Amino acid sequence: MNIFVRISALLLLLVVCGAVAAESYKIGFVNVDRAVKKSPQYADTSKRLEEEFSRRNEELIGRQKQLKKLEDKLARDGAIMSDSESRNLESDIRSRRRQLNNFREEFREDRNLRNNEELNKLLRKFSEVVIQVGKEEDVDLILNQESVIFFNSRIDLTGAVLDKMKALHQASAK
């Protein structure tokens, strides 16, 4: 029984010491996804990438329409075409479909690569801002949503980080 009392007292002491130690640290939380997606830099990047790939997207749509016209022509006129005309048209459709699929895949890969490049650049800047806000707010530890199950909104620094990102965006626009 005496050992049980000693262990209980030791555990109580550890819990109290842990609570006191935890209160001496300032912990913050940042919702990275929300802050990045609401930042003006993200909107600018999205717009810039959309403009960068708009010509190729229009070309892709044009190729799809051309292929559809040829397929419609084959479906509509295939029965009245000569065998050689029909075979030539079918061959042309297959060839264009392969080219379209290759073009579409290349377009998708290029767009994803550029999206990732720009997002990584933005995340690096975002990380710098989070560190800066953490230093300004005298925070000892900053967590993000991937490693948190629950947090109290009073430790949420997302708004401060987003405000700093907006200020940086306005400063760079001048």
SERO-4910 file (N, C-alpha, C, O; in steps of 0.05 Angstrom, whole numbers):
BEGIN
 pado doro    nc1    nc2    nc3   cac1   cac2   cac3    cc1    cc2    cc3    oc1    oc2    oc3
  Met    A     17    -24      0      0      0      0     18     25      0     11     45    -14
  Asn    A     39     25     15     57     47     17     69     53    -10     72     77    -17
  Ile    A     76     33    -26     87     38    -53     66     50    -71     73     67    -88
  Phe    A     41     42    -68     19     54    -84     16     84    -78     12    100    -97
  Val    A     18     92    -53     16    120    -46     40    136    -57     36    158    -67
  Arg    A     64    125    -56     87    138    -67     85    142    -97     91    163   -108
  Ile    A     77    121   -111     74    123   -140     52    143   -148     56    159   -166
  Ser    A     30    143   -133      9    162   -138     18    191   -133     12    209   -149
  Ala    A     34    195   -112     44    221   -106     64    230   -128     64    253   -136
  Leu    A     80    212   -137     99    218   -158     85    225   -184     93    244   -198
  Leu    A     65    210   -191     49    216   -215     35    243   -213     35    258   -233
  Leu    A     24    249   -190     11    275   -186     31    297   -189     25    318   -201
  Leu    A     55    293   -178     76    313   -180     84    318   -209     87    340   -218
  Leu    A     87    296   -224     93    298   -252     72    313   -268     78    329   -285
  Val    A     47    307   -262     25    320   -276     25    350   -270     21    366   -288
  Val    A     28    357   -245     29    385   -237     52    400   -250     50    422   -260
  Cys    A     76    387   -249    100    399   -261     96    402   -291    104    422   -303
  Gly    A     85    382   -303     80    383   -332     61    406   -339     65    420   -359
  Ala    A     40    410   -323     21    431   -328     34    458   -325     29    476   -341
  Val    A     51    461   -304     65    486   -300     84    492   -323     86    514   -333
  Ala    A     99    471   -331    118    474   -353    103    481   -379    113    497   -395
  Ala    A     80    469   -384     65    474   -408     55    502   -409     52    514   -431
  Glu    A     49    514   -387     38    541   -386     60    561   -393     54    584   -400
  Ser    A     85    554   -390    107    573   -396    113    575   -425    130    591   -433
  Tyr    A    101    558   -441    106    559   -470     81    571   -484     59    567   -476
  Lys    A     87    586   -505     65    597   -521     64    580   -547     83    578   -562
  Ile    A     40    569   -552     36    552   -576     17    566   -595     -3    577   -586
  Gly    A     22    564   -620      5    575   -641     -3    554   -661      9    533   -663
  Phe    A    -23    561   -676    -34    543   -697    -38    559   -722    -48    582   -721
  Val    A    -32    547   -745    -37    560   -771    -50    540   -790    -39    518   -793
  Asn    A    -72    547   -801    -85    531   -821    -73    538   -848    -81    558   -860
  Val    A    -54    523   -856    -38    529   -880    -55    530   -905    -54    549   -920
  Asp    A    -72    510   -909    -89    509   -932   -106    534   -935   -108    547   -956
  Arg    A   -120    541   -913   -138    564   -914   -123    590   -919   -131    607   -935
  Ala    A   -100    594   -904    -85    619   -907    -73    621   -935    -74    643   -947
  Val    A    -62    600   -946    -50    601   -973    -72    607   -994    -68    624  -1011
  Lys    A    -94    592   -992   -115    595  -1013   -129    622  -1011   -141    631  -1031
  Lys    A   -129    635   -988   -142    661   -985   -122    684   -990   -130    707   -990
  Ser    A    -97    678   -994    -77    699   -997    -79    711  -1025    -86    697  -1044
  Pro    A    -73    737  -1028    -74    749  -1054    -52    738  -1073    -56    738  -1097
  Gln    A    -31    728  -1061    -10    716  -1078    -20    691  -1092    -13    686  -1115
  Tyr    A    -37    676  -1078    -48    652  -1090    -66    659  -1113    -66    647  -1135
  Ala    A    -83    680  -1109   -101    689  -1130    -85    699  -1154    -92    693  -1177
  Asp    A    -64    714  -1150    -47    724  -1171    -33    701  -1186    -32    701  -1211
  Thr    A    -23    681  -1171    -10    658  -1183    -30    643  -1201    -23    635  -1223
  Ser    A    -54    638  -1190    -74    623  -1205    -81    637  -1231    -83    625  -1252
  Lys    A    -84    664  -1229    -91    679  -1253    -68    679  -1274    -73    676  -1298
  Arg    A    -44    682  -1264    -21    681  -1282    -18    654  -1296    -12    653  -1320
  Leu    A    -22    633  -1281    -20    606  -1293    -43    601  -1313    -39    589  -1334
  Glu    A    -66    611  -1306    -89    608  -1325    -83    623  -1351    -88    612  -1373
  Glu    A    -71    646  -1349    -63    661  -1374    -41    647  -1389    -41    646  -1413
  Glu    A    -22    636  -1374      1    622  -1386     -9    598  -1402      3    592  -1423
  Phe    A    -29    584  -1393    -38    560  -1407    -63    563  -1423    -74    544  -1434
  Ser    A    -73    588  -1425    -99    592  -1440    -96    585  -1469   -115    574  -1481
  Arg    A    -74    593  -1482    -71    587  -1511    -71    557  -1516    -84    548  -1535
  Arg    A    -56    542  -1500    -55    513  -1504    -82    500  -1497    -90    481  -1510
  Asn    A    -97    511  -1478   -123    501  -1472   -142    505  -1495   -158    488  -1501
  Glu    A   -141    529  -1507   -157    535  -1530   -150    516  -1554   -168    507  -1568
  Glu    A   -125    511  -1557   -116    493  -1578   -127    465  -1573   -136    451  -1592
  Leu    A   -126    456  -1548   -137    430  -1541   -167    428  -1547   -176    408  -1558
  Ile    A   -181    449  -1540   -210    450  -1546   -215    449  -1576   -233    435  -1585
  Gly    A   -199    464  -1591   -202    464  -1620   -197    437  -1632   -211    428  -1650
  Arg    A   -176    423  -1622   -170    396  -1632   -193    377  -1625   -200    359  -1642
  Gln    A   -205    379  -1602   -227    362  -1594   -251    367  -1613   -264    348  -1621
  Lys    A   -256    392  -1619   -278    398  -1637   -274    387  -1665   -292    377  -1678
  Gln    A   -248    390  -1675   -242    379  -1701   -246    348  -1702   -258    338  -1721
  Leu    A   -237    335  -1681   -241    306  -1680   -270    299  -1679   -279    280  -1692
  Lys    A   -285    313  -1664   -314    308  -1662   -328    312  -1689   -346    296  -1696
  Lys    A   -320    332  -1704   -331    336  -1731   -325    313  -1749   -343    304  -1763
  Leu    A   -301    303  -1748   -294    280  -1765   -309    255  -1756   -318    240  -1774
  Glu    A   -312    251  -1731   -327    228  -1721   -357    230  -1729   -369    210  -1737
  Asp    A   -368    254  -1727   -395    258  -1736   -398    253  -1766   -418    242  -1775
  Lys    A   -379    263  -1782   -379    259  -1811   -379    229  -1817   -393    219  -1835
  Leu    A   -362    214  -1803   -360    185  -1808   -387    171  -1800   -396    154  -1815
  Ala    A   -398    179  -1778   -424    167  -1770   -446    174  -1789   -463    158  -1795
  Arg    A   -446    199  -1799   -467    208  -1817   -464    198  -1845   -483    189  -1857
  Asp    A   -439    200  -1856   -434    194  -1884   -419    168  -1889   -415    160  -1912
  Gly    A   -412    153  -1868   -396    129  -1871   -410    108  -1889   -396     94  -1903
  Ala    A   -436    106  -1887   -450     86  -1903   -450     92  -1933   -451     74  -1950
  Ile    A   -448    118  -1940   -449    125  -1968   -421    130  -1980   -418    135  -2004
  Met    A   -400    129  -1963   -373    133  -1972   -363    107  -1985   -372     85  -1979
  Ser    A   -343    111  -2002   -330     87  -2013   -313     74  -1991   -307     87  -1970
  Asp    A   -306     49  -1995   -290     35  -1974   -264     49  -1968   -256     52  -1945
  Ser    A   -250     59  -1989   -225     72  -1985   -228     99  -1971   -212    105  -1953
  Glu    A   -249    114  -1978   -254    139  -1964   -260    134  -1934   -250    148  -1917
  Ser    A   -276    114  -1929   -284    107  -1902   -259     98  -1886   -255    107  -1863
  Arg    A   -242     81  -1898   -218     72  -1884   -199     96  -1879   -187     98  -1857
  Asn    A   -196    113  -1899   -178    136  -1896   -188    155  -1873   -172    165  -1857
  Leu    A   -215    159  -1872   -226    176  -1851   -222    163  -1824   -215    176  -1804
  Glu    A   -227    137  -1822   -223    122  -1797   -194    124  -1788   -189    128  -1764
  Ser    A   -176    121  -1806   -147    123  -1800   -140    151  -1791   -125    154  -1771
  Asp    A   -151    171  -1804   -146    198  -1796   -157    204  -1768   -144    217  -1752
  Ile    A   -181    193  -1762   -193    196  -1736   -176    183  -1714   -171    195  -1693
  Arg    A   -166    159  -1720   -149    145  -1700   -123    161  -1695   -114    164  -1672
  Ser    A   -111    170  -1717    -87    186  -1715    -91    211  -1699    -75    218  -1681
  Arg    A   -112    226  -1705   -118    250  -1691   -125    245  -1661   -118    261  -1644
  Arg    A   -139    223  -1656   -145    216  -1628   -120    211  -1612   -118    220  -1589
  Arg    A   -101    196  -1624    -75    192  -1611    -60    218  -1606    -50    223  -1584
  Gln    A    -60    235  -1626    -46    260  -1623    -60    277  -1602    -47    291  -1586
  Leu    A    -87    277  -1602   -102    292  -1582    -96    282  -1554    -91    297  -1535
  Asn    A    -96    255  -1550    -90    244  -1524    -61    251  -1515    -57    258  -1492
  Asn    A    -42    250  -1533    -15    258  -1527    -13    287  -1519      0    295  -1500
  Phe    A    -27    304  -1535    -27    333  -1530    -40    338  -1503    -30    354  -1487
  Arg    A    -62    325  -1498    -77    329  -1472    -59    321  -1448    -58    335  -1428
  Glu    A    -46    298  -1451    -29    288  -1429     -5    307  -1425      2    313  -1402
  Glu    A      7    316  -1446     30    334  -1444     21    360  -1431     35    372  -1414
  Phe    A     -2    370  -1440    -13    395  -1429    -18    391  -1399    -11    409  -1383
  Arg    A    -31    369  -1391    -37    364  -1362    -11    363  -1346    -10    374  -1324
  Glu    A      9    349  -1356     34    346  -1342     48    373  -1339     58    380  -1317
  Asp    A     49    389  -1360     62    415  -1359     47    434  -1340     60    448  -1324
  Arg    A     21    433  -1341      5    450  -1323      9    442  -1294     13    459  -1276
  Asn    A      9    416  -1288     14    406  -1261     42    413  -1251     45    421  -1228
  Leu    A     61    411  -1268     89    418  -1261     91    447  -1254    102    454  -1233
  Arg    A     79    464  -1271     80    493  -1265     64    500  -1240     72    517  -1224
  Asn    A     41    487  -1236     25    492  -1211     42    484  -1187     43    499  -1167
  Asn    A     55    462  -1188     72    453  -1165     95    472  -1160    102    478  -1137
  Glu    A    108    481  -1182    130    499  -1179    121    525  -1165    134    534  -1146
  Glu    A     99    536  -1175     89    561  -1163     79    557  -1135     83    574  -1118
  Leu    A     66    535  -1129     56    529  -1102     79    526  -1083     78    536  -1061
  Asn    A    100    512  -1091    124    509  -1074    137    536  -1068    146    541  -1046
  Lys    A    138    553  -1089    149    580  -1085    132    595  -1064    143    609  -1047
  Leu    A    106    593  -1067     88    607  -1049     90    595  -1021     89    610  -1001
  Leu    A     92    569  -1018     95    556   -992    121    564   -978    121    567   -954
  Arg    A    142    568   -993    167    577   -981    164    605   -970    173    611   -948
  Lys    A    151    622   -985    146    649   -976    128    649   -951    132    663   -932
  Phe    A    107    632   -953     88    629   -931    103    620   -906     97    630   -884
  Ser    A    121    601   -908    136    591   -886    153    613   -873    154    615   -848
  Glu    A    165    630   -889    180    653   -879    162    672   -863    169    681   -842
  Val    A    138    676   -873    118    694   -860    109    681   -833    106    696   -813
  Val    A    104    655   -833     96    642   -808    118    645   -787    112    650   -764
  Ile    A    143    641   -795    165    644   -776    166    673   -766    171    678   -742
  Gln    A    163    692   -784    164    720   -776    141    727   -757    146    740   -737
  Val    A    117    717   -762     94    722   -744    100    708   -718     94    720   -696
  Gly    A    110    684   -718    117    670   -694    136    686   -676    133    687   -652
  Lys    A    156    698   -689    176    714   -674    163    739   -663    167    747   -640
  Glu    A    146    752   -680    133    777   -671    113    771   -648    110    788   -630
  Glu    A    100    749   -649     80    742   -629     92    727   -605     78    720   -586
  Asp    A    119    723   -606    134    710   -585    123    682   -579    117    674   -557
  Val    A    119    667   -601    108    640   -600    131    620   -599    151    622   -614
  Asp    A    129    599   -582    150    579   -579    146    556   -599    166    544   -608
  Leu    A    121    550   -606    115    527   -623     91    534   -640     71    544   -630
  Ile    A     94    529   -666     71    533   -685     65    507   -698     83    494   -710
  Leu    A     40    499   -697     31    474   -709     13    480   -733      2    502   -735
  Asn    A     10    460   -751     -9    464   -773    -30    442   -771    -29    426   -753
  Gln    A    -49    442   -789    -73    424   -787    -66    395   -790    -81    378   -782
  Glu    A    -43    389   -802    -36    361   -806    -27    347   -781    -27    322   -780
  Ser    A    -19    362   -761     -9    349   -737    -26    356   -712    -17    353   -689
  Val    A    -50    366   -716    -67    375   -694    -94    361   -696   -106    360   -717
  Ile    A   -103    352   -673   -130    340   -672   -150    361   -662   -172    362   -672
  Phe    A   -142    378   -644   -159    399   -633   -142    423   -626   -118    420   -618
  Phe    A   -153    447   -630   -139    471   -621   -160    492   -613   -182    492   -624
  Asn    A   -153    509   -595   -170    530   -586   -165    554   -605   -142    559   -612
  Ser    A   -186    568   -613   -183    589   -633   -166    612   -623   -156    628   -639
  Arg    A   -161    614   -597   -145    636   -586   -115    632   -594   -100    651   -592
  Ile    A   -107    608   -601    -79    604   -610    -76    603   -640    -55    599   -650
  Asp    A    -98    609   -655    -98    608   -684    -85    633   -695    -95    655   -691
  Leu    A    -62    630   -708    -47    652   -720    -53    655   -750    -40    671   -763
  Thr    A    -71    640   -760    -76    640   -789    -83    668   -798    -73    677   -819
  Gly    A   -100    682   -784   -108    709   -791    -84    728   -792    -81    744   -810
  Ala    A    -67    726   -772    -43    744   -771    -24    738   -794    -13    756   -806
  Val    A    -21    712   -801     -4    704   -824    -17    714   -850     -3    724   -867
  Leu    A    -43    711   -852    -57    720   -877    -54    751   -879    -50    761   -901
  Asp    A    -57    765   -858    -54    795   -858    -26    802   -867    -23    821   -883
  Lys    A     -6    788   -857     21    794   -865     26    788   -894     40    803   -908
  Met    A     14    766   -904     16    759   -933      3    781   -950     14    789   -971
  Lys    A    -20    791   -941    -33    813   -956    -16    838   -956    -14    852   -976
  Ala    A     -4    845   -933     13    868   -931     37    865   -950     45    884   -963
  Leu    A     49    842   -950     72    837   -968     64    840   -998     78    850  -1014
  His    A     40    830  -1004     30    831  -1031     25    861  -1039     32    869  -1061
  Gln    A     14    876  -1021      9    905  -1027     35    919  -1030     38    937  -1047
  Ala    A     55    913  -1013     81    926  -1015     95    919  -1041    109    936  -1052
  Ser    A     92    894  -1050    105    887  -1075     91    898  -1100    103    900  -1121
  Ala    A     65    905  -1096     50    916  -1119     57    946  -1124     50    957  -1145
  Lys    A     69    958  -1104     75    987  -1107     99    992  -1123    107   1015  -1127
***
